[in-house]
C-alpha cells in the first residue's frame, strides 16, 4: 500500500531506492571513464585511478541536473551495486521532482550504456516501488544515518574503507569543505548536445549539523571521520574473511543479482535517535502525526473525488500542494513533522548573531583580564617598593656607630668637691666648656670677659652677641666686678662699651 507523503520542510531526508529485481545495474561494471575527477585526492585512498567510473559519472551528472532544476540540497550520494543511498534537504516540496529527474536520467543513460556494450536494456532500471523516504528528526538520527550510508559498501564486504570504491560511487562529506565537485557530461547518447558539458554538483552539510556545530565545517567533518573510522574498525573486527575488493566489484555482471532473500522495504517514515524519556516522547509524537496524517488525508481524497475543491489538505501533504494545487492546513503548535524546520538562511543568521555575542563577550573578558592584570602589576610594584623600603630600614639598623654606644645612656659628671656656692660664677649666662686653643696652650676666655692683651701681644675680643639681652648681661657682670651697684647699669649699653 502506498501511503501519502508527509514532507517536513528544511529537514534532512534519507533516500533509498533499489534496482529492478535487485540487478547490479549500478555496479562499476562499465569501467573507468576518460574524464578525470577534479579534487580526486579527497575521494580516493592509495594509488587508485583519478578518473570517473562511467556508472558513477552518470549518477553524479543526473544528481547535478536535478539540483540545477529544483535547487535541492544534496548531502551524500552512495552507490552499492544494486541500490543507492542519498541524503537531501527539501526547501519546499521539490524532493519528488528532484528524485524523478535523478532516477529517470540515470535509467535512460544506463539503458544506453547497456545497449552500447551489447547487453539487453533493462527498460526501467529502478524498481516499481516508490523511493523510500526517511525524515531524520534530530541530530543523532542525522549522524547515525550519515555513517550508515557512508560505510554501506564496507558493511556489504566489498572494500575495507569507503574511499576504496571507484570514483563516483561514493560522494560524501569529504566534499563539504570544497562545497561540491565539477562533473563533466558523460559520453552517452542519453545526454543531448544542449546539456552543459560540465556542471557543478554542490554537496553541503545538513542544516541540523550546521546548527549543532555552529557552522564549523572542520568540526563536522572531523566528528564524522572519527565515527566512520570507529565503525570501519567495528566492521573489520566482526568480518569473518577478507573483503572481495574493487577488482571483483568491477567483474560483477550488470544482470547479476544477490543470492540472498529479497529484503522487504517499509518501516516508519521518520527516524528519532535521541535516547531517554525525551526521545520516547518525540518518537510517540511523530508516530501519532504520521498515522493521523494518513487518516485525514484519506478522508480528504474521498471529498476530492466527490467534487470538493475548497477544503484544505492536512499540513505537510505533498500530493495536495504539489500535484493538486490545494491549500494546506496550519500545523498544530506541538507538531514536529508537519512544522517546517529552520531554513539554512535562518540558521546562518542565528549562528552569526551567536558569534557576534560570543565576540562581544570575549572582548569584555579580555578587557576584564587586562584590568585585572594592571591591578596585579600595580600591587606587585607596591609590594616590591615596600619590600625595598623594609630592606633599606633593616640595612640602616645594621649600621654600627663608631665610638658611640647607642644603648648606653650618657651620665652626668659630679661637681668637684672644691667648689662651693660662693665660688660659682656670677655671670647669668652659662659658660662655654673650657678647651685649649689650637694656637697656644691657653684656656679659652669665658663669655663676657674684657678685651685684653696676652703675652703674645694679640688682642683677644669677646664674640659679638646677636641680641640686647646678651649685651646687658655683659654690662651687669662688669659692674659687679667693679663693685658698682648703680641702677644705671641696667640701661642700654652702647655697642662700643660692649666691645
GUNUKOL-460171 format. One line per field, with one value per residue (C-alpha): residue number from 1; residue in one letter; chain; x, y, z. Coordinates in steps of 0.1 Angstrom, whole numbers, plus 5000, padded with zeros to 4 digits. Example, Ala and Ser with C-alpha at 12.3 -4.5 7.8 and 13.67 -1.06 7.14 Angstrom:
<sites>
seq: 1 2
type: a s
mol: A A
x: 5123 5137
y: 4955 4989
z: 5078 5071
</sites>
This chain:
<sites>
seq: 1 2 3 4 5 6 7 8 9 10 11 12 13 14 15 16 17 18 19 20 21 22 23 24 25 26 27 28 29 30 31 32 33 34 35 36 37 38 39 40 41 42 43 44 45 46 47 48 49 50 51 52 53 54 55 56 57 58 59 60 61 62 63 64 65 66 67 68 69 70 71 72 73 74 75 76 77 78 79 80 81 82 83 84 85 86 87 88 89 90 91 92 93 94 95 96 97 98 99 100 101 102 103 104 105 106 107 108 109 110 111 112 113 114 115 116 117 118 119 120 121 122 123 124 125 126 127 128 129 130 131 132 133 134 135 136 137 138 139 140 141 142 143 144 145 146 147 148 149 150 151 152 153 154 155 156 157 158 159 160 161 162 163 164 165 166 167 168 169 170 171 172 173 174 175 176 177 178 179 180 181 182 183 184 185 186 187 188 189 190 191 192 193 194 195 196 197 198 199 200 201 202 203 204 205 206 207 208 209 210 211 212 213 214 215 216 217 218 219 220 221 222 223 224 225 226 227 228 229 230 231 232 233 234 235 236 237 238 239 240 241 242 243 244 245 246 247 248 249 250 251 252 253 254 255 256 257 258 259 260 261 262 263 264 265 266 267 268 269 270 271 272 273 274 275 276 277 278 279 280 281 282 283 284 285 286 287 288 289 290 291 292 293 294 295 296 297 298 299 300 301 302 303 304 305 306 307 308 309 310 311 312 313 314 315 316 317 318 319 320 321 322 323 324 325 326 327 328 329 330 331 332 333 334 335 336 337 338 339 340 341 342 343 344 345 346 347 348 349 350 351 352 353 354 355 356 357 358 359 360 361 362 363 364 365 366 367 368 369 370 371 372 373 374 375 376 377 378 379 380 381 382 383 384 385 386 387 388 389 390 391 392 393 394 395 396 397 398 399 400 401 402 403 404 405 406 407 408 409 410 411 412 413 414 415 416 417 418 419 420 421 422 423 424 425 426 427 428 429 430 431 432 433 434 435 436 437 438 439 440 441 442 443 444 445 446 447 448 449 450 451 452 453 454 455 456 457 458 459 460 461 462 463 464 465 466 467 468 469 470 471 472 473 474 475 476 477 478 479 480 481 482 483 484 485 486 487 488 489 490 491 492 493 494 495 496 497 498 499
type: x x x x x x x x x x x x x x x x x x x x x x x x x x x x x x x x x x x x x x x x x x x x x x x x x x x x x x x x x x x x x x x x x x x x x x x x x x x x x x x x x x x x x x x x x x x x x x x x x x x x x x x x x x x x x x x x x x x x x x x x x x x x x x x x x x x x x x x x x x x x x x x x x x x x x x x x x x x x x x x x x x x x x x x x x x x x x x x x x x x x x x x x x x x x x x x x x x x x x x x x x x x x x x x x x x x x x x x x x x x x x x x x x x x x x x x x x x x x x x x x x x x x x x x x x x x x x x x x x x x x x x x x x x x x x x x x x x x x x x x x x x x x x x x x x x x x x x x x x x x x x x x x x x x x x x x x x x x x x x x x x x x x x x x x x x x x x x x x x x x x x x x x x x x x x x x x x x x x x x x x x x x x x x x x x x x x x x x x x x x x x x x x x x x x x x x x x x x x x x x x x x x x x x x x x x x x x x x x x x x x x x x x x x x x x x x x x x x x x x x x x x x x x x x x x x x x x x x x x x x x x x x x x x x x x x x x x x x x x x x x x x x x x x x x x x x x x x x x x x x
mol: A A A A A A A A A A A A A A A A A A A A A A A A A A A A A A A A A A A A A A A A A A A A A A A A A A A A A A A A A A A A A A A A A A A A A A A A A A A A A A A A A A A A A A A A A A A A A A A A A A A A A A A A A A A A A A A A A A A A A A A A A A A A A A A A A A A A A A A A A A A A A A A A A A A A A A A A A A A A A A A A A A A A A A A A A A A A A A A A A A A A A A A A A A A A A A A A A A A A A A A A A A A A A A A A A A A A A A A A A A A A A A A A A A A A A A A A A A A A A A A A A A A A A A A A A A A A A A A A A A A A A A A A A A A A A A A A A A A A A A A A A A A A A A A A A A A A A A A A A A A A A A A A A A A A A A A A A A A A A A A A A A A A A A A A A A A A A A A A A A A A A A A A A A A A A A A A A A A A A A A A A A A A A A A A A A A A A A A A A A A A A A A A A A A A A A A A A A A A A A A A A A A A A A A A A A A A A A A A A A A A A A A A A A A A A A A A A A A A A A A A A A A A A A A A A A A A A A A A A A A A A A A A A A A A A A A A A A A A A A A A A A A A A A A A A A A A A A A A A A A
x: 5000 5013 5009 5008 5040 5044 5070 5089 5104 5142 5145 5172 5156 5174 5166 5169 5159 5167 5172 5147 5149 5179 5201 5236 5229 5247 5278 5311 5308 5314 5350 5366 5359 5384 5373 5394 5378 5386 5397 5401 5426 5397 5377 5402 5428 5461 5471 5437 5427 5417 5392 5355 5338 5313 5283 5293 5297 5262 5247 5266 5257 5220 5221 5236 5209 5182 5199 5200 5163 5149 5176 5176 5205 5224 5244 5256 5254 5264 5260 5262 5258 5220 5208 5217 5217 5213 5206 5189 5171 5139 5134 5097 5083 5108 5121 5096 5107 5144 5142 5122 5149 5176 5161 5148 5181 5201 5178 5180 5218 5223 5200 5220 5253 5239 5230 5264 5281 5259 5237 5199 5185 5166 5140 5132 5164 5147 5120 5084 5082 5084 5116 5118 5120 5130 5128 5157 5141 5171 5208 5215 5195 5214 5248 5237 5222 5252 5276 5253 5252 5289 5301 5274 5299 5322 5293 5285 5320 5332 5360 5378 5372 5345 5371 5384 5354 5357 5353 5317 5303 5309 5304 5303 5312 5347 5334 5316 5346 5350 5313 5310 5326 5325 5311 5317 5290 5294 5299 5265 5237 5211 5225 5218 5241 5221 5231 5261 5294 5303 5280 5287 5273 5271 5273 5265 5261 5226 5211 5209 5246 5254 5233 5247 5283 5278 5287 5322 5328 5361 5345 5316 5340 5363 5334 5321 5356 5361 5327 5334 5368 5353 5325 5350 5371 5340 5330 5366 5365 5332 5342 5349 5370 5388 5369 5362 5379 5374 5386 5359 5334 5342 5338 5301 5278 5250 5224 5237 5216 5224 5216 5200 5163 5147 5146 5113 5111 5088 5092 5083 5089 5109 5139 5145 5178 5175 5177 5159 5124 5127 5134 5104 5082 5094 5091 5055 5045 5060 5041 5009 5013 5021 4990 4968 4980 4972 4937 4929 4944 4923 4891 4902 4908 4873 4859 4881 4868 4833 4839 4851 4877 4878 4888 4924 4947 4965 4997 5028 5009 5030 5002 4977 5002 5024 5001 4966 4975 4953 4960 4972 4960 4980 5001 4995 5015 5032 5037 5071 5068 5042 5060 5089 5123 5146 5159 5196 5194 5178 5204 5232 5217 5214 5250 5262 5243 5257 5292 5287 5275 5305 5329 5314 5317 5352 5362 5346 5365 5398 5391 5385 5416 5436 5423 5429 5465 5471 5459 5481 5511 5503 5500 5532 5550 5537 5548 5583 5586 5575 5600 5627 5619 5619 5653 5667 5654 5669 5702 5701 5695 5725 5749 5773 5782 5819 5830 5794 5774 5738 5724 5743 5727 5751 5757 5761 5796 5797 5807 5843 5845 5865 5835 5813 5782 5803 5827 5800 5803 5784 5776 5739 5748 5762 5799 5813 5833 5869 5892 5927 5933 5950 5975 5988 5983 5959 5923 5896 5883 5849 5819 5818 5855 5870 5893 5929 5963 5981 6018 6019 6006 5975 5942 5915 5879 5847 5824 5797 5764 5734 5708 5704 5699 5734 5750 5730 5744 5779 5775 5760 5789 5814 5796 5795 5833 5839 5816 5792 5756 5743 5709 5721 5738 5706 5703 5711 5748 5763 5778 5812 5811 5802 5830
y: 5000 5034 5059 5097 5116 5138 5164 5183 5214 5220 5186 5161 5132 5099 5083 5047 5030 4996 4985 4963 4927 4937 4936 4950 4978 5005 4983 4996 4971 4996 5005 5039 5070 5092 5122 5129 5140 5174 5171 5134 5133 5138 5109 5081 5063 5050 5048 5042 5059 5096 5091 5088 5054 5055 5045 5068 5097 5091 5091 5122 5141 5132 5144 5177 5181 5175 5201 5227 5222 5221 5239 5209 5205 5172 5159 5125 5101 5065 5036 5000 4975 4972 5003 5038 5058 5095 5124 5157 5186 5199 5236 5234 5203 5198 5165 5145 5163 5160 5122 5119 5137 5117 5083 5090 5104 5076 5050 5064 5067 5032 5017 5035 5021 4985 4986 5001 4972 4947 4938 4938 4971 4969 4994 5005 5003 5011 4990 5000 5008 5044 5058 5052 5085 5087 5121 5125 5144 5150 5154 5119 5105 5126 5114 5078 5077 5096 5070 5041 5053 5061 5026 5007 4992 4982 4966 4946 4932 4949 4971 4979 5016 5037 5057 5025 5022 5036 5073 5084 5056 5075 5112 5120 5146 5149 5173 5196 5218 5223 5229 5204 5189 5196 5168 5165 5153 5116 5104 5089 5092 5099 5133 5158 5184 5211 5199 5216 5200 5204 5211 5217 5192 5211 5190 5207 5195 5190 5220 5201 5195 5231 5243 5217 5226 5264 5263 5249 5226 5214 5202 5185 5166 5157 5142 5123 5110 5097 5080 5064 5051 5036 5020 5006 4991 4975 4960 4947 4930 4914 4903 4866 4867 4892 4917 4910 4941 4966 4941 4916 4945 4955 4920 4918 4915 4941 4914 4895 4896 4885 4850 4863 4866 4898 4924 4939 4976 4998 5009 5043 5073 5091 5083 5095 5085 5106 5084 5085 5097 5128 5106 5084 5114 5127 5093 5089 5123 5116 5083 5100 5127 5101 5079 5110 5124 5093 5091 5128 5126 5095 5114 5145 5124 5110 5145 5155 5127 5138 5172 5192 5217 5241 5221 5222 5191 5183 5201 5186 5169 5165 5155 5181 5210 5198 5179 5192 5227 5228 5248 5231 5233 5252 5227 5222 5241 5210 5194 5180 5165 5189 5221 5234 5232 5263 5271 5273 5311 5313 5290 5310 5343 5327 5315 5349 5365 5340 5346 5384 5378 5355 5380 5408 5386 5376 5413 5421 5391 5403 5438 5424 5403 5434 5455 5426 5423 5460 5459 5429 5447 5478 5457 5439 5472 5483 5451 5455 5491 5482 5453 5476 5502 5474 5462 5497 5501 5468 5478 5511 5493 5471 5501 5504 5538 5541 5551 5556 5531 5538 5515 5533 5565 5594 5600 5634 5641 5650 5685 5690 5689 5721 5740 5760 5781 5813 5801 5797 5821 5854 5856 5850 5832 5797 5793 5775 5743 5750 5739 5746 5770 5755 5784 5783 5762 5786 5782 5799 5831 5830 5846 5883 5886 5920 5928 5924 5915 5884 5876 5873 5908 5896 5913 5890 5901 5888 5874 5897 5889 5889 5904 5931 5906 5893 5929 5937 5905 5915 5950 5936 5912 5941 5963 5936 5930 5968 5969 5992 5990 6019 6014 6028 5995 5981 6007 6000 5995 6012 5989 6004 5997 5961 5957
z: 5000 4990 5018 5013 5017 5047 5039 5066 5051 5057 5074 5062 5043 5037 5003 4993 4960 4946 4911 4893 4905 4925 4894 4897 4872 4894 4900 4884 4855 4827 4836 4840 4820 4803 4823 4854 4887 4900 4936 4933 4963 4987 4971 4970 4990 4979 4943 4927 4895 4895 4866 4869 4868 4840 4861 4889 4865 4851 4885 4896 4865 4869 4905 4893 4867 4894 4917 4889 4881 4917 4939 4962 4987 4982 5012 5002 4972 4976 4951 4963 4933 4933 4952 4962 4995 4993 5016 5007 5023 5006 5009 4999 4982 4954 4966 4945 4913 4922 4927 4895 4875 4892 4886 4851 4838 4854 4839 4804 4805 4819 4792 4766 4781 4783 4746 4737 4754 4736 4766 4770 4781 4814 4804 4839 4859 4892 4907 4906 4943 4952 4967 5004 5023 5060 5077 5101 5130 5154 5151 5164 5136 5110 5123 5125 5090 5075 5089 5079 5043 5042 5052 5033 5009 5038 5056 5024 5023 4991 5004 5037 5035 5018 4998 4982 4958 4922 4919 4916 4937 4969 4972 5009 5035 5022 4997 5021 5027 4989 4985 4957 4926 4889 4868 4831 4808 4801 4766 4764 4738 4765 4771 4743 4730 4746 4781 4797 4791 4828 4857 4894 4919 4953 4984 5017 5053 5067 5084 5117 5118 5108 5137 5161 5154 5150 5113 5119 5089 5102 5134 5115 5091 5120 5140 5111 5102 5137 5137 5103 5114 5146 5125 5100 5129 5143 5109 5104 5137 5130 5095 5091 5060 5037 5016 4979 4967 4939 4912 4920 4923 4887 4875 4886 4856 4854 4852 4883 4914 4950 4963 4995 5000 4989 5016 5024 5024 5046 5081 5097 5075 5103 5124 5160 5177 5208 5239 5272 5280 5258 5228 5236 5237 5203 5188 5201 5188 5153 5151 5161 5135 5108 5114 5119 5086 5068 5082 5075 5040 5031 5041 5021 4990 4993 4994 4964 4943 4954 4939 4969 4956 4985 5016 5026 5028 5061 5068 5052 5023 4992 4968 4978 4973 4945 4922 4931 4939 4970 5002 5033 5069 5095 5116 5153 5178 5191 5156 5147 5112 5100 5111 5089 5104 5104 5070 5062 5060 5094 5109 5094 5107 5142 5141 5130 5159 5183 5170 5175 5211 5217 5202 5224 5255 5246 5242 5276 5291 5276 5290 5324 5322 5312 5341 5364 5352 5356 5391 5398 5383 5404 5435 5426 5423 5457 5473 5457 5468 5504 5504 5492 5519 5545 5533 5535 5570 5581 5565 5584 5616 5610 5606 5637 5652 5657 5693 5704 5723 5714 5741 5769 5783 5789 5827 5845 5859 5896 5905 5920 5958 5959 5945 5969 5964 5967 5940 5914 5885 5890 5852 5844 5812 5810 5804 5775 5781 5785 5757 5747 5719 5689 5686 5722 5752 5770 5781 5761 5777 5793 5779 5789 5795 5788 5760 5769 5755 5763 5764 5727 5721 5703 5711 5725 5719 5731 5705 5691 5708 5685 5709 5735 5764 5759 5760 5792 5808 5799 5814 5846 5851 5846 5871 5898 5894 5899 5929 5913 5923 5903 5888 5856 5849 5836 5810 5774 5769 5739 5712 5718 5755 5750 5727
</sites>
